[in-house]
Amino acid sequence: MDQGTRWIVCSMCGFRFNPDQQEVCQSCPLQSGCQLVRCPQCGFEMTDPERSTLARLAKRWLFTTKSSKTKNLA
């Protein structure tokens, strides 16, 4: 697998796919600003963590919280 390729694992079926290779919904008015990706195997829609500001902030907060707790235990 390429180093520059990003992968998402579907939280419903566990299928691993590249969200950049998926077609956007042509009829949706939010095509350019949408943060959702659809699993090509099961059709489940989920938030793309790299496009969603809220998901990036939550990931950063969780990572900081975990590393702070680890440092406090040492």
DRENTORKOL-3810 file (N, C-alpha, C; in nm, 4 decimals):
REM DRENTORKOL-3810
@n.u->0.0832; n.v->-0.1184; n.w->0.0000; ca.u->0.0000; ca.v->0.0000; ca.w->0.0000; c.u->0.0873; c.v->0.1241; c.w->0.0000
@n.u->0.0390; n.v->0.2258; n.w->-0.0694; ca.u->0.1153; ca.v->0.3495; ca.w->-0.0811; c.u->0.1177; c.v->0.4241; c.w->0.0515
@n.u->0.2297; n.v->0.4915; n.w->0.0752; ca.u->0.2426; ca.v->0.5687; ca.w->0.1992; c.u->0.1493; c.v->0.6898; c.w->0.1978
@n.u->0.1283; n.v->0.7535; n.w->0.0787; ca.u->0.0462; ca.v->0.8730; ca.w->0.0703; c.u->-0.1025; c.v->0.8447; c.w->0.0659
@n.u->-0.1406; n.v->0.7198; n.w->0.0492; ca.u->-0.2816; ca.v->0.6846; ca.w->0.0398; c.u->-0.3421; c.v->0.6780; c.w->0.1794
@n.u->-0.4557; n.v->0.7408; n.w->0.1969; ca.u->-0.5229; ca.v->0.7339; ca.w->0.3260; c.u->-0.6379; c.v->0.6355; c.w->0.3162
@n.u->-0.6607; n.v->0.5648; n.w->0.4230; ca.u->-0.7615; ca.v->0.4600; ca.w->0.4265; c.u->-0.8566; c.v->0.4844; c.w->0.5420
@n.u->-0.9813; n.v->0.4463; n.w->0.5222; ca.u->-1.0829; ca.v->0.4519; ca.w->0.6264; c.u->-1.1388; c.v->0.3115; c.w->0.6415
@n.u->-1.1621; n.v->0.2706; n.w->0.7651; ca.u->-1.2248; ca.v->0.1419; ca.w->0.7919; c.u->-1.3705; c.v->0.1687; c.w->0.8266
@n.u->-1.4596; n.v->0.1042; n.w->0.7547; ca.u->-1.6032; ca.v->0.1216; ca.w->0.7775; c.u->-1.6379; c.v->0.0735; c.w->0.9185
@n.u->-1.7068; n.v->0.1571; n.w->0.9927; ca.u->-1.7424; ca.v->0.1204; ca.w->1.1295; c.u->-1.8587; c.v->0.0208; c.w->1.1341
@n.u->-1.9242; n.v->-0.0026; n.w->1.0207; ca.u->-2.0347; ca.v->-0.0982; ca.w->1.0166; c.u->-1.9859; c.v->-0.2385; c.w->0.9777
@n.u->-1.9111; n.v->-0.2480; n.w->0.8664; ca.u->-1.8742; ca.v->-0.3809; ca.w->0.8154; c.u->-1.7253; c.v->-0.4117; c.w->0.8251
@n.u->-1.6410; n.v->-0.3105; n.w->0.8551; ca.u->-1.4982; ca.v->-0.3334; ca.w->0.8684; c.u->-1.4207; c.v->-0.3286; c.w->0.7378
@n.u->-1.4869; n.v->-0.2962; n.w->0.6261; ca.u->-1.4206; ca.v->-0.2882; ca.w->0.4965; c.u->-1.3278; c.v->-0.1673; c.w->0.4952
@n.u->-1.2086; n.v->-0.1849; n.w->0.4399; ca.u->-1.1086; ca.v->-0.0783; ca.w->0.4331; c.u->-1.1093; c.v->-0.0210; c.w->0.2925
@n.u->-1.1213; n.v->0.1125; n.w->0.2808; ca.u->-1.1293; ca.v->0.1752; ca.w->0.1491; c.u->-1.0665; c.v->0.3139; c.w->0.1504
@n.u->-1.0360; n.v->0.3624; n.w->0.0308; ca.u->-0.9795; ca.v->0.4955; ca.w->0.0130; c.u->-1.0947; c.v->0.5909; c.w->-0.0167
@n.u->-1.1243; n.v->0.6866; n.w->0.0714; ca.u->-1.2385; ca.v->0.7758; ca.w->0.0501; c.u->-1.2193; c.v->0.8707; c.w->-0.0672
@n.u->-1.0954; n.v->0.8944; n.w->-0.1082; ca.u->-1.0691; ca.v->0.9848; ca.w->-0.2192; c.u->-1.1073; c.v->0.9229; c.w->-0.3531
@n.u->-1.1234; n.v->0.7922; n.w->-0.3577; ca.u->-1.1593; ca.v->0.7252; ca.w->-0.4821; c.u->-1.3097; c.v->0.7048; c.w->-0.4959
@n.u->-1.3873; n.v->0.7511; n.w->-0.3993; ca.u->-1.5325; ca.v->0.7339; ca.w->-0.4034; c.u->-1.5964; c.v->0.8542; c.w->-0.4716
@n.u->-1.6992; n.v->0.8290; n.w->-0.5512; ca.u->-1.7722; ca.v->0.9361; ca.w->-0.6165; c.u->-1.8630; c.v->1.0057; c.w->-0.5159
@n.u->-1.8757; n.v->1.1372; n.w->-0.5325; ca.u->-1.9667; ca.v->1.2119; ca.w->-0.4457; c.u->-2.1083; c.v->1.1981; c.w->-0.4974
@n.u->-2.2020; n.v->1.2228; n.w->-0.4115; ca.u->-2.3432; ca.v->1.2148; ca.w->-0.4516; c.u->-2.3727; c.v->1.3308; c.w->-0.5465
@n.u->-2.4078; n.v->1.3013; n.w->-0.6689; ca.u->-2.4301; ca.v->1.4043; ca.w->-0.7695; c.u->-2.5524; c.v->1.4909; c.w->-0.7407
@n.u->-2.6537; n.v->1.4362; n.w->-0.6765; ca.u->-2.7763; ca.v->1.5122; ca.w->-0.6520; c.u->-2.7712; c.v->1.5941; c.w->-0.5227
@n.u->-2.6695; n.v->1.5741; n.w->-0.4423; ca.u->-2.6617; ca.v->1.6431; ca.w->-0.3138; c.u->-2.6116; c.v->1.7864; c.w->-0.3309
@n.u->-2.6791; n.v->1.8854; n.w->-0.2707; ca.u->-2.6339; ca.v->2.0242; ca.w->-0.2826; c.u->-2.5076; c.v->2.0529; c.w->-0.2003
@n.u->-2.4684; n.v->1.9630; n.w->-0.1129; ca.u->-2.3498; ca.v->1.9827; ca.w->-0.0291; c.u->-2.2263; c.v->1.9120; c.w->-0.0840
@n.u->-2.2229; n.v->1.8831; n.w->-0.2131; ca.u->-2.1136; ca.v->1.8062; ca.w->-0.2719; c.u->-1.9755; c.v->1.8555; c.w->-0.2304
@n.u->-1.9529; n.v->1.9849; n.w->-0.2414; ca.u->-1.8185; ca.v->2.0366; ca.w->-0.2149; c.u->-1.7867; c.v->2.0482; c.w->-0.0664
@n.u->-1.8871; n.v->2.0663; n.w->0.0186; ca.u->-1.8599; ca.v->2.0856; ca.w->0.1599; c.u->-1.9000; c.v->1.9684; c.w->0.2474
@n.u->-1.9298; n.v->1.8565; n.w->0.1877; ca.u->-1.9785; ca.v->1.7420; ca.w->0.2644; c.u->-1.8634; c.v->1.6704; c.w->0.3346
@n.u->-1.8854; n.v->1.6296; n.w->0.4585; ca.u->-1.7842; ca.v->1.5561; ca.w->0.5345; c.u->-1.8170; c.v->1.4088; c.w->0.5456
@n.u->-1.9136; n.v->1.3613; n.w->0.4691; ca.u->-1.9516; ca.v->1.2205; ca.w->0.4767; c.u->-1.8865; c.v->1.1396; c.w->0.3654
@n.u->-1.8560; n.v->1.0155; n.w->0.3966; ca.u->-1.8089; ca.v->0.9193; ca.w->0.2972; c.u->-1.8982; c.v->0.7963; c.w->0.3079
@n.u->-1.9122; n.v->0.7267; n.w->0.1975; ca.u->-1.9978; ca.v->0.6082; ca.w->0.1947; c.u->-1.9130; c.v->0.4851; c.w->0.1668
@n.u->-1.9315; n.v->0.3827; n.w->0.2469; ca.u->-1.8600; ca.v->0.2569; ca.w->0.2284; c.u->-1.9058; c.v->0.1937; c.w->0.0965
@n.u->-1.8111; n.v->0.1581; n.w->0.0086; ca.u->-1.8492; ca.v->0.0977; ca.w->-0.1191; c.u->-1.9026; c.v->-0.0448; c.w->-0.1041
@n.u->-1.8774; n.v->-0.1074; n.w->0.0091; ca.u->-1.9230; ca.v->-0.2452; ca.w->0.0278; c.u->-2.0651; c.v->-0.2523; c.w->0.0843
@n.u->-2.0915; n.v->-0.1782; n.w->0.1927; ca.u->-2.2231; ca.v->-0.1902; ca.w->0.2570; c.u->-2.3105; c.v->-0.0659; c.w->0.2414
@n.u->-2.2542; n.v->0.0468; n.w->0.1961; ca.u->-2.3326; ca.v->0.1680; ca.w->0.1758; c.u->-2.3495; c.v->0.2547; c.w->0.2995
@n.u->-2.2881; n.v->0.2167; n.w->0.4107; ca.u->-2.2993; ca.v->0.2934; ca.w->0.5348; c.u->-2.2275; c.v->0.4268; c.w->0.5190
@n.u->-2.2903; n.v->0.5360; n.w->0.5621; ca.u->-2.2285; ca.v->0.6681; ca.w->0.5558; c.u->-2.1734; c.v->0.7050; c.w->0.6920
@n.u->-2.0521; n.v->0.7593; n.w->0.6894; ca.u->-1.9860; ca.v->0.8003; ca.w->0.8126; c.u->-1.9085; c.v->0.9297; c.w->0.7880
@n.u->-1.8662; n.v->0.9934; n.w->0.8930; ca.u->-1.7900; ca.v->1.1169; ca.w->0.8822; c.u->-1.6466; c.v->1.0866; c.w->0.8417
@n.u->-1.5953; n.v->1.1653; n.w->0.7469; ca.u->-1.4557; ca.v->1.1554; ca.w->0.7074; c.u->-1.3751; c.v->1.2369; c.w->0.8078
@n.u->-1.2921; n.v->1.1719; n.w->0.8901; ca.u->-1.2212; ca.v->1.2445; ca.w->0.9967; c.u->-1.1250; c.v->1.3507; c.w->0.9462
@n.u->-1.0783; n.v->1.3418; n.w->0.8236; ca.u->-0.9862; ca.v->1.4426; ca.w->0.7713; c.u->-1.0596; c.v->1.5640; c.w->0.7162
@n.u->-1.1859; n.v->1.5500; n.w->0.6823; ca.u->-1.2637; ca.v->1.6623; ca.w->0.6291; c.u->-1.3450; c.v->1.7325; c.w->0.7368
@n.u->-1.3758; n.v->1.6649; n.w->0.8442; ca.u->-1.4612; ca.v->1.7194; ca.w->0.9483; c.u->-1.3775; c.v->1.7903; c.w->1.0549
@n.u->-1.4048; n.v->1.9169; n.w->1.0738; ca.u->-1.3331; ca.v->1.9943; ca.w->1.1753; c.u->-1.3611; c.v->1.9384; c.w->1.3146
@n.u->-1.4853; n.v->1.9040; n.w->1.3420; ca.u->-1.5218; ca.v->1.8506; ca.w->1.4733; c.u->-1.4497; c.v->1.7180; c.w->1.5000
@n.u->-1.4410; n.v->1.6312; n.w->1.4001; ca.u->-1.3722; ca.v->1.5028; ca.w->1.4187; c.u->-1.2230; c.v->1.5241; c.w->1.4431
@n.u->-1.1621; n.v->1.6194; n.w->1.3733; ca.u->-1.0186; ca.v->1.6478; ca.w->1.3956; c.u->-0.9950; c.v->1.7015; c.w->1.5364
@n.u->-1.0834; n.v->1.7899; n.w->1.5829; ca.u->-1.0686; ca.v->1.8444; ca.w->1.7185; c.u->-1.0866; c.v->1.7359; c.w->1.8236
@n.u->-1.1841; n.v->1.6491; n.w->1.8042; ca.u->-1.2069; ca.v->1.5399; ca.w->1.9000; c.u->-1.0875; c.v->1.4462; c.w->1.9029
@n.u->-1.0314; n.v->1.4150; n.w->1.7873; ca.u->-0.9144; ca.v->1.3274; ca.w->1.7806; c.u->-0.7954; c.v->1.3909; c.w->1.8524
@n.u->-0.7754; n.v->1.5198; n.w->1.8304; ca.u->-0.6654; ca.v->1.5908; ca.w->1.8960; c.u->-0.6852; c.v->1.5936; c.w->2.0466
@n.u->-0.8095; n.v->1.6202; n.w->2.0906; ca.u->-0.8383; ca.v->1.6257; ca.w->2.2335; c.u->-0.8189; c.v->1.4888; c.w->2.2989
@n.u->-0.8669; n.v->1.3836; n.w->2.2339; ca.u->-0.8517; ca.v->1.2491; ca.w->2.2892; c.u->-0.7055; c.v->1.2087; c.w->2.2952
@n.u->-0.6298; n.v->1.2406; n.w->2.1917; ca.u->-0.4881; ca.v->1.2053; ca.w->2.1902; c.u->-0.4138; c.v->1.2803; c.w->2.3006
@n.u->-0.4448; n.v->1.4083; n.w->2.3193; ca.u->-0.3799; ca.v->1.4883; ca.w->2.4237; c.u->-0.4171; c.v->1.4359; c.w->2.5615
@n.u->-0.5425; n.v->1.4002; n.w->2.5807; ca.u->-0.5884; ca.v->1.3489; ca.w->2.7097; c.u->-0.5207; c.v->1.2169; c.w->2.7433
@n.u->-0.5103; n.v->1.1267; n.w->2.6460; ca.u->-0.4450; ca.v->0.9978; ca.w->2.6697; c.u->-0.2971; c.v->1.0151; c.w->2.7018
@n.u->-0.2290; n.v->1.1041; n.w->2.6274; ca.u->-0.0858; ca.v->1.1221; ca.w->2.6532; c.u->-0.0621; c.v->1.1897; c.w->2.7878
@n.u->-0.1532; n.v->1.2771; n.w->2.8315; ca.u->-0.1412; ca.v->1.3426; ca.w->2.9624; c.u->-0.1571; c.v->1.2406; c.w->3.0749
@n.u->-0.2531; n.v->1.1481; n.w->3.0582; ca.u->-0.2741; ca.v->1.0462; ca.w->3.1615; c.u->-0.1542; c.v->0.9520; c.w->3.1689
@n.u->-0.0953; n.v->0.9204; n.w->3.0558; ca.u->0.0215; ca.v->0.8315; ca.w->3.0533; c.u->0.1393; c.v->0.8976; c.w->3.1233
@n.u->0.1592; n.v->1.0278; n.w->3.1012; ca.u->0.2693; ca.v->1.0988; ca.w->3.1657; c.u->0.2495; c.v->1.1080; c.w->3.3165
@n.u->0.1255; n.v->1.1246; n.w->3.3600; ca.u->0.0959; ca.v->1.1351; ca.w->3.5020; c.u->0.1187; c.v->1.0025; c.w->3.5746
@n.u->0.1029; n.v->0.8901; n.w->3.5044; ca.u->0.1235; ca.v->0.7602; ca.w->3.5666; c.u->0.2710; c.v->0.7274; c.w->3.5858
@n.u->0.3559; n.v->0.7887; n.w->3.5055; ca.u->0.4996; ca.v->0.7588; ca.w->3.5113; c.u->0.5659; c.v->0.8235; c.w->3.6286
END
